[in-house]
Amino acid sequence: MSFAEAIAKSRRLAVLRLVAEAEGSTNESVVKTGLGALGFVGRQATAEAVRSDLDFLKDCGLLVHTWYDGRVLVVTLTRRGEDYLHREAEPIDGIDYPRLGR
């Protein structure tokens, strides 16, 4: 696994945690800001990378997307996403698996 792949896996788990901490739903801009606060900066958290991660997590069934006015993307954690964060779902390739107690 390359360093870039390792960063992407970690960032995707961080996205799930950020959405969960935002009471299960937030917009794309807040996710990007939260990633910056967690140390994902520069090429690690470009708008393109964040959108790609949100799409990846949606395709895995962990998030759903809702568009408002065709301009604001809001993401919501699914039950499967919650289960993943609580280690009640199988590991998914491309996303770090949460550690116990974290």
C-alpha positions as CSV (number, residue, x, y, z in Angstrom):
1,M,0.0,0.0,0.0
2,S,1.3,3.4,-0.9
3,F,1.5,6.3,1.5
4,A,-1.3,8.1,-0.5
5,E,-3.5,5.1,-0.1
6,A,-2.9,4.9,3.6
7,I,-3.8,8.6,4.0
8,A,-7.0,8.1,1.9
9,K,-8.1,5.2,4.1
10,S,-7.5,7.2,7.3
11,R,-9.2,10.3,5.8
12,R,-12.3,8.2,4.9
13,L,-12.6,6.9,8.5
14,A,-12.2,10.5,9.7
15,V,-15.0,11.6,7.5
16,L,-17.3,9.1,9.0
17,R,-16.4,10.2,12.5
18,L,-16.9,13.8,11.6
19,V,-20.4,13.2,10.2
20,A,-21.2,11.1,13.3
21,E,-20.0,13.9,15.6
22,A,-22.2,16.4,13.7
23,E,-25.3,14.4,14.9
24,G,-25.2,12.2,11.8
25,S,-25.6,14.8,9.1
26,T,-23.5,17.8,7.8
27,N,-22.5,19.5,4.6
28,E,-19.4,18.9,2.4
29,S,-17.8,22.2,3.4
30,V,-18.0,21.3,7.1
31,V,-16.4,18.0,6.4
32,K,-13.5,19.7,4.6
33,T,-13.0,22.1,7.5
34,G,-13.1,19.3,10.0
35,L,-10.5,17.4,8.1
36,G,-8.2,20.4,8.1
37,A,-8.7,20.6,11.9
38,L,-7.6,17.0,12.1
39,G,-4.4,17.6,10.2
40,F,-5.5,16.6,6.7
41,V,-4.1,19.6,4.7
42,G,-2.9,20.5,1.3
43,R,-3.2,17.6,-1.2
44,Q,-4.5,15.4,1.5
45,A,-7.8,17.3,1.7
46,T,-8.5,19.1,-1.6
47,A,-12.1,19.7,-2.5
48,E,-11.7,17.0,-5.2
49,A,-10.3,14.5,-2.6
50,V,-13.1,15.2,-0.2
51,R,-15.8,14.8,-2.9
52,S,-14.1,11.5,-4.0
53,D,-14.2,10.2,-0.4
54,L,-17.9,11.2,0.0
55,D,-18.7,9.4,-3.2
56,F,-16.7,6.3,-2.1
57,L,-18.5,6.2,1.3
58,K,-21.8,6.6,-0.5
59,D,-21.0,3.7,-2.8
60,C,-20.1,1.6,0.2
61,G,-23.6,2.3,1.7
62,L,-22.1,4.3,4.7
63,L,-23.4,7.7,3.7
64,V,-26.3,9.1,1.7
65,H,-26.1,12.3,-0.3
66,T,-28.8,15.0,-0.5
67,W,-28.4,18.1,-2.7
68,Y,-30.0,21.4,-1.8
69,D,-30.5,23.9,-4.6
70,G,-28.1,21.8,-6.7
71,R,-25.2,23.5,-4.9
72,V,-25.0,22.3,-1.4
73,L,-24.1,18.6,-0.7
74,V,-25.3,17.3,2.6
75,V,-24.2,13.8,3.7
76,T,-26.0,11.7,6.3
77,L,-24.6,8.6,8.1
78,T,-26.5,5.4,7.4
79,R,-27.2,2.6,9.8
80,R,-24.4,0.7,8.1
81,G,-22.1,3.7,8.6
82,E,-22.9,3.7,12.3
83,D,-22.4,0.0,12.5
84,Y,-19.0,0.4,10.8
85,L,-17.9,3.0,13.3
86,H,-18.9,0.6,16.2
87,R,-17.1,-2.3,14.5
88,E,-20.4,-4.1,14.0
89,A,-19.9,-4.3,10.2
90,E,-17.1,-6.1,8.3
91,P,-14.0,-4.1,7.4
92,I,-14.2,-2.4,4.0
93,D,-11.3,-2.2,1.6
94,G,-10.2,1.4,1.3
95,I,-11.4,2.6,4.7
96,D,-9.5,2.2,8.0
97,Y,-11.3,0.0,10.4
98,P,-11.9,1.7,13.8
99,R,-9.8,0.6,16.6
100,L,-11.4,-0.7,19.8
101,G,-12.1,2.0,22.3
102,R,-11.7,4.9,19.8
